Amino acid sequence: MKRFTETEKWVDPWFRSLPAVSKLIWLYLVDRCDAAGCWEVDLPAMEFGIGSTVKGSIAARFARRVQVFDDGRFWWVCGFTAFQFGKELSEGNAFQGKAIHIMDARFGDGRHAPEDGVPLVEEGFQASLPIPMPVGTRTHKEEEKEKKEEKEEKEKRKRAKKRDTFATTYTPEFEAFWKRFPANHKANKPGCASIFGAALAAGTTAADIMAGLDRWLVSEDWTKEGGRYIPGPEPWLNNQRWEACPKPARAVGPAVEMHPAYSLKGDDSLAALEADTERLRKGASRG
């Protein structure tokens, strides 16, 4: 005979807490009981089936899940019919009609199993009332939640470690570059530090990068329209733009037009930059 079974019983705290023999007894009961969930007690047959001796009180072993009737002649799995057919049975269904007939004979009510304070539960193992569990027992959902939280925490630590690694590799050369780059275009300092370090490891010098940056700071592209076309430092480094020679800004009067946000006022290299700017201005005027 084919029946529905609850596959989640293997992660249910109550079922997991049962001794091995009790698990076998429970599986034997839900397989060998009749359509109404009643099993006519035959301990020798059960012991032969599970390969173990059955000892102790069934009431104590499966409290709230199995009831004993007719002075121990029948054991009834609480809520069995509700799990298999639903709480309301119909005589029009062959299997449900059989269950109704059995319960009429045993309980006097073919459409409702006796409650008597016992909760109707799915296959009898997931009780609707709280039952004390062994200390440390967790449900499947709790275990899944804990695994998810552990995974998130691991990723969080990984990201933090990555940030800390970047933070400890901000060399003086990179800090000088970062300070000089236009302030309102800066983004992703850790990533830029990584690219900067890779460029140095590949043979580029910090002086090469700084010289290239100085050329761009006074270029036509970076000074027009208030610095609208200045890229972020990350793509600038990724594309090795320090190697380019951009067109200098057009000279206006005695000085090169620059947006105040890109002024190098106060920087130690200001004099060098002003000299370079003047050189570019004179070259533009001669042309």
C-alpha positions as a printed Julia matrix, in Angstrom:
287×3 Matrix{Float64}:
   0.0     0.0     0.0
   1.28    3.44   -0.91
   1.09    6.33    1.57
   2.21    9.88    2.0
   5.27   10.38    4.14
   6.85   13.49    5.66
  10.44   13.71    4.43
  11.18   16.56    6.83
  11.01   14.16    9.77
  14.75   13.59    9.38
  15.46   17.19   10.35
  12.68   17.47   12.94
  14.17   18.01   16.45
  11.83   15.49   18.1
  12.49   12.71   15.62
  16.23   13.38   15.61
  16.3    13.15   19.4
  14.83    9.63   19.4
  17.1     6.64   20.01
  17.68    4.49   16.94
  15.25    1.77   18.06
  12.5     4.33   18.72
  12.96    5.73   15.2
  12.46    2.23   13.79
   9.37    1.69   15.93
   7.88    4.94   14.7
   8.55    4.13   11.04
   7.1     0.65   11.56
   3.94    2.13   13.1
   3.22    4.65   10.34
   3.85    1.96    7.7
   1.95   -0.93    9.33
  -1.05    0.88   10.85
  -4.39    0.64    9.05
  -6.14    3.39    7.08
  -7.36    4.99   10.29
  -3.87    5.08   11.84
  -4.53    2.14   14.19
  -2.12   -0.7    14.68
  -3.25   -3.95   16.29
  -0.47   -4.64   18.72
   1.79   -7.51   17.68
   5.11   -6.96   19.4
   6.78  -10.16   18.11
   6.03   -9.04   14.53
   7.34   -5.54   15.25
  10.5    -6.88   16.88
  11.08   -9.18   13.94
  10.54   -6.27   11.52
  12.86   -3.78   13.2
  15.42   -6.36   14.33
  15.34   -5.27   17.96
  13.48   -5.91   21.2
  10.75   -3.41   22.12
  10.95   -2.39   25.77
   9.29    0.29   27.86
   5.96    2.1    27.72
   4.73    3.25   24.31
   2.91    6.13   25.99
   6.13    7.37   27.55
   8.13    6.78   24.37
   5.75    8.64   22.04
   3.86   11.01   24.35
   1.19   13.07   22.53
   1.8    11.14   19.33
   0.42    7.67   20.05
  -2.65    6.72   22.07
  -3.39    3.28   23.47
  -6.95    1.85   23.18
  -8.85   -1.26   24.26
  -6.56   -2.02   27.18
  -3.49   -1.96   25.01
  -4.89   -3.93   22.09
  -4.6    -1.02   19.63
  -2.16    1.82   19.24
  -3.4     4.85   17.34
  -1.05    7.29   15.58
  -2.45   10.71   16.41
  -3.38   12.75   13.36
  -2.62    9.98   10.88
  -5.85   10.4     8.92
  -5.53   14.2     8.96
  -2.09   13.89    7.39
  -3.13   11.29    4.8
  -6.6    12.57    3.84
  -7.23   15.95    5.49
  -9.24   16.65    8.65
 -12.63   16.07    6.99
 -13.14   12.62    5.46
 -15.52   11.7     2.65
 -17.28    8.36    2.16
 -17.14    8.98   -1.58
 -13.42    8.28   -1.56
 -12.54    4.6    -1.39
  -9.54    5.03    0.91
 -11.23    7.6     3.13
 -14.38    5.45    3.26
 -12.3     2.59    4.6
 -10.83    4.85    7.28
 -14.33    6.03    8.23
 -15.52    2.45    8.59
 -12.59    1.55   10.86
 -13.05    4.61   13.06
 -16.8     3.95   13.3
 -16.0     0.55   14.7
 -13.26    1.67   17.06
 -14.04    5.25   18.04
 -17.72    5.6    17.28
 -17.09    8.6    15.01
 -15.98    7.76   11.5
 -15.28   11.32   10.4
 -13.19   12.58   13.28
 -10.52   10.74   15.21
 -10.71   11.13   19.01
  -8.91   14.21   20.21
  -9.05   13.83   24.0
  -6.6    16.71   24.43
  -4.17   15.24   21.91
  -3.26   17.59   19.05
  -3.79   16.35   15.51
  -0.37   16.48   13.93
   1.19   15.68   10.57
   2.01   11.99   10.64
   2.12   12.4    14.38
   5.64   13.74   14.75
   5.4    17.52   14.44
   3.26   18.33   17.46
   1.34   21.6    17.49
   2.09   22.0    21.19
   5.63   22.7    22.42
   7.51   19.65   23.63
  10.8    20.01   25.55
  13.78   19.21   23.35
  17.27   18.12   24.42
  19.56   21.01   25.22
  21.31   22.22   22.08
  18.79   20.72   19.65
  18.03   23.0    16.72
  15.43   22.87   13.99
  16.33   22.58   10.31
  15.34   26.23    9.75
  17.53   27.32   12.65
  20.47   25.38   11.24
  19.98   26.89    7.78
  19.73   30.38    9.3
  22.92   29.79   11.28
  24.76   28.58    8.17
  23.61   31.66    6.27
  24.74   33.97    9.07
  28.12   32.21    9.26
  28.56   32.59    5.51
  27.66   36.29    5.66
  30.03   36.82    8.59
  32.82   35.04    6.71
  32.28   37.26    3.68
  32.2    40.31    5.92
  35.53   39.35    7.53
  36.98   38.67    4.1
  35.99   42.13    2.85
  37.29   43.74    6.04
  40.6    41.9     5.69
  40.85   43.07    2.1
  40.21   46.67    3.15
  42.77   46.38    5.95
  45.32   44.98    3.51
  44.8    47.89    1.18
  44.91   50.33    4.08
  48.34   49.09    5.13
  49.75   49.38    1.61
  49.2    53.1     1.09
  52.78   54.01    0.29
  54.06   57.59    0.54
  54.29   57.68   -3.27
  50.64   56.7    -3.64
  49.55   59.15   -0.93
  51.32   61.94   -2.86
  49.47   60.9    -6.03
  46.15   60.72   -4.19
  46.66   64.13   -2.67
  47.44   65.7    -6.03
  44.55   64.17   -7.99
  41.5    66.47   -8.3
  39.6    66.1    -5.05
  36.03   66.02   -6.35
  36.79   63.12   -8.72
  38.41   60.75   -6.26
  36.86   57.33   -5.71
  37.89   53.8    -4.64
  41.15   54.6    -2.94
  41.96   50.94   -2.11
  41.48   49.88   -5.73
  43.59   52.78   -6.99
  46.34   51.88   -4.52
  46.37   48.34   -5.88
  46.68   49.53   -9.5
  49.34   52.07   -8.52
  51.36   49.38   -6.77
  51.02   47.01   -9.75
  52.32   49.72  -12.08
  55.38   50.25   -9.89
  55.98   46.5    -9.73
  55.87   46.4   -13.54
  58.68   48.95  -13.8
  56.91   52.3   -13.9
  58.3    54.84  -11.45
  56.26   57.06   -9.16
  57.98   60.03  -10.79
  56.66   58.93  -14.21
  53.1    58.76  -12.87
  53.36   62.12  -11.1
  54.81   63.79  -14.18
  52.0    62.4   -16.29
  49.43   63.62  -13.77
  50.98   67.1   -13.83
  50.6    67.21  -17.61
  46.95   66.28  -17.37
  46.28   68.82  -14.63
  47.16   71.62  -17.07
  45.68   69.95  -20.14
  42.9    71.4   -22.24
  40.63   68.42  -21.55
  40.9    68.7   -17.79
  40.61   72.47  -17.52
  37.72   73.16  -19.89
  34.14   73.43  -18.68
  35.16   73.39  -15.04
  36.9    70.03  -15.22
  33.87   68.24  -16.58
  35.95   65.7   -18.51
  38.29   64.66  -15.71
  38.0    60.89  -15.18
  38.29   59.13  -11.85
  41.75   58.08  -10.71
  40.95   54.37  -11.16
  40.3    54.45  -14.95
  43.12   56.97  -15.33
  45.56   54.53  -13.73
  44.07   51.47  -15.41
  44.55   53.01  -18.84
  48.09   54.18  -17.97
  47.19   57.75  -18.93
  50.41   59.03  -17.36
  52.12   57.93  -20.57
  50.01   60.27  -22.72
  50.9    63.8   -23.73
  47.61   65.71  -23.71
  47.14   69.03  -25.45
  47.98   71.86  -23.01
  45.29   74.3   -22.0
  45.01   77.42  -24.14
  46.85   80.32  -22.51
  44.62   83.2   -21.38
  46.53   86.31  -20.43
  49.58   85.72  -18.31
  48.41   82.43  -16.82
  46.79   79.15  -17.78
  43.08   78.96  -17.05
  42.43   76.38  -14.34
  39.49   75.57  -12.13
  40.11   76.5    -8.46
  39.31   72.94   -7.35
  42.42   71.69   -9.16
  44.82   74.22   -7.78
  47.96   72.81   -6.21
  48.24   75.64   -3.74
  50.19   74.6    -0.71
  51.74   71.55   -2.37
  55.5    71.17   -2.14
  55.75   70.79   -5.91
  53.83   74.01   -6.66
  56.93   75.84   -7.88
  57.8    73.02  -10.27
  54.25   72.93  -11.61
  54.16   76.7   -12.12
  57.45   76.52  -14.01
  56.07   73.76  -16.21
  52.91   75.76  -16.78
  54.92   78.84  -17.79
  56.96   76.73  -20.19
  53.82   75.43  -21.84
  52.37   78.94  -22.02
  55.45   80.32  -23.77
  55.44   77.41  -26.18
  51.8    78.08  -27.01
  52.44   81.82  -27.57
  55.35   81.14  -29.91
  53.2    78.78  -31.92
